[in-house]
Amino acid sequence: MNADSLEIQPLQKPLDAEVSVPGSKSYTNRALLIAALANGESHLIGALFSDDTDYMVQALRKLGVSIEADPKAASFVVAGNGGRIPVDGAKLYIGNSGTTSRSITSYVALGNGTFIIDGDAPMRQSRPMADLLDALGQLGIDARSRFANGCLPIEVQAKGFRGGKTRLDASKSSQFLTSLLLVAPYADNGLEIEMVSEFKTEYIDITMAVMQAFGIEVEHDEYQRFRVAGSQCYTPRVYAIEPDASNASYFFAAAALTGGRVRVADIAADSAQGDIHFVNVLEKMGCTVNRYASGVEVIGPDQLRGIDIDMKAISDTSLTLAAIAPFAKNPVRLRNIEHTRWQETDRIAAMVAQLRRLGVAVEEHRDGVTIAPSKPKSSSIDTYKDHRVAMSFALVGLRVPGIRINDPGCVGKTFPTYFDVWDQIRGSA
C-alpha cells in the first residue's frame, strides 16, 4: 500500500463476519530462528509474511541459512545449520523489527567474526538494547552499541558462546530474555539467567512453547531464574503457526464497537499468546464472548461499559482498547503500560495525541491513560510508522465519518493485508 493516507468508510450496520488473520509474528520469527539453529530441514506452515518476518529471513540468509519462501502457501522451508554460522561477518539491516534485532544479536554471538546490526531511525533512537548487551557482556561476549544511547547499530565481535550465568533486566522488553533463551542450547556450558526486574512473562511462554516444540526444555523458578542445558540441538520438524492474537483484537474490538458479531477462525481461547485475553476485557465491558475449538467469537452490546484495567500482560492491545474507549458510557482507565513508551513509538504519548485530535477528553499518566466518554470528530490520524496505531485508530472510522489514516502502509510490519481484509468484509456484507 503506497497511499499517503486512507479514508475509512463507516459501516452502515453492525458487523456480522467471520475473519481469518495471518500467522503470529511472535511465533513466526521465533520459529524461523529456531529452525535456522536446528540440524536439518524444517517446514513452517501458516507463517506470517510481513516486513518483520522478511527482515528476519533476510538476516538469516546473510548468515548462511538457506530459506525457501512461499508467500501464497504461507510457508517457509528452512535448512538449519545445527548452530553453526558459516560466514565470518555480516552487516545486517533489520528495519524497525525489535524481535529481529534482539534475537539476531545473541544468535550471531555463536559465530566467529564481526557482525553489525542496524535498522531504521526508531531503532537507532529509542528502541533499547543496553540491558541485553549488558547480559551478554557478563557472559564474555563483546557486543556493544556504537551510540551512547545503547540503541542500534550494534557491533558483535563474536568468538563463540561459552554460556554460564548472567543477570538480566527485561523490564523494557521481554525480547531480551527471548534472545538469550533461543540460543542457550548451543552455549558450551549452558545458560542460567537470573532476572532482576519485573517483566512480561506472556511472550516468554510463547518462546518456551516454540523451543519445546523443537525438542528443547527450559527450566525456570517462577520466572525468576531460567536454566537451559548446553551442547544441545533443536530437532527439525514440520511446525504449524497459529493466527496472530494481537491482530485478531482489532476485529473483536470492531464487533464491540458496532454492536455486531465477529468470529476469528482457528485461534484458541487458551492460546499461549497472551493477547487472546483481550476478549476477557471486552467481556467485562459488556460483550458476549463465545469460545469454540475452531475459533473465538465476540458479540457487541448496545452500549459498552467503562473499565479500569491493568493492561501490562496484553499491552499490544492497549491501543485497540484506547480506540474504542471514547464510545463507552463510563471512563476507561488503562494502567501499567509504561514499557510501551519504548516500542515502535511512545505509544502512550501517541494514543493521547491522536485521541485529542479526535476531540476526545483524555488524561495522560506515567503508566497509562484515562479516557472519558466522548463523541469523536473527523480527523486525520498520524501513525508514527507504528502499525498498531494505524490498525487501532482505523476502528474509529467504523463509527465516525472522515477518519483518515496517514501512512497506512505501515501495517506491513505485521499485517500487510489489514485494510484488504476490511474491504472483503464490506464486500461480503
C-alpha positions, 0 to 999 in steps of 0.5 A: 500500500503506497497511499499517503493516507486512507479514508475509512468508510463507516459501516452502515450496520453492525458487523456480522463476519467471520475473519481469518488473520495471518500467522503470529509474528511472535511465533513466526520469527521465533520459529524461523530462528529456531529452525535456522539453529536446528540440524536439518530441514524444517517446514513452517506452515501458516507463517506470517509474511510481513516486513518483520518476518522478511527482515528476519529471513533476510538476516538469516540468509546473510548468515548462511541459512538457506530459506525457501519462501512461499508467500501464497502457501504461507510457508517457509522451508528452512535448512538449519545449520545445527548452530553453526554460522558459516560466514565470518561477518555480516552487516545486517539491516533489520528495519524497525523489527525489535524481535529481529534485532534482539534475537539476531544479536545473541544468535550471531554471538555463536559465530566467529567474526564481526557482525553489525546490526542496524535498522531504521531511525526508531531503532537507532533512537529509542528502541533499547538494547543496553540491558541485553548487551549488558547480559551478554557482556557478563557472559564474555561476549563483546557486543556493544552499541556504537551510540551512547544511547545503547540503541542500534547499530550494534557491533558483535565481535563474536568468538563463540558462546561459552554460556554460564550465568548472567543477570538480566533486566527485561523490564523494557522488553521481554525480547531480551530474555527471548534472545538469550533463551533461543540460543542457550542450547548451543552455549558450551556450558549452558545458560542460567539467567537470573532476572532482576526486574519485573517483566512480561512473562506472556511472550516468554511462554510463547518462546518456551512453547516454540523451543519445546516444540523443537525438542528443547526444555527450559527450566525456570523458578517462577520466572525468576531464574531460567536454566537451559542445558548446553551442547544441545540441538533443536530437532527439525520438524514440520511446525504449524503457526497459529493466527496472530492474537494481537491482530485478531483484537482489532476485529473483536474490538470492531464487533464491540464497537458496532454492536455486531458479531465477529468470529476469528477462525482457528485461534484458541481461547487458551492460546499461549499468546497472551493477547487472546485475553483481550476478549476477557476485557471486552467481556467485562465491558459488556460483550458476549464472548463465545469460545469454540475449538475452531475459533473465538467469537465476540458479540457487541452490546448496545452500549459498552461499559467503562473499565479500569484495567491493568493492561501490562500482560496484553499491552499490544492491545492497549491501543485497540482498547484506547480506540474504542474507549471514547464510545463507552458510557463510563471512563476507561482507565488503562494502567501499567503500560509504561514499557510501551513508551519504548516500542515502535513509538511512545505509544502512550504519548501517541494514543493521547495525541491522536485521541485529542485530535479526535476531540476526545477528553483524555488524561495522560499518566506515567503508566497509562491513560484515562479516557472519558466518554466522548463523541469523536470528530473527523480527523486525520490520524498520524501513525508514527510508522507504528502499525498498531496505531494505524490498525487501532485508530482505523476502528474509529472510522467504523463509527465516525465519518472522515477518519483518515489514516496517514501512512497506512502502509505501515501495517506491513510490519505485521499485517500487510493485508489489514485494510484488504481484509476490511474491504472483503468484509464490506464486500461480503456484507 
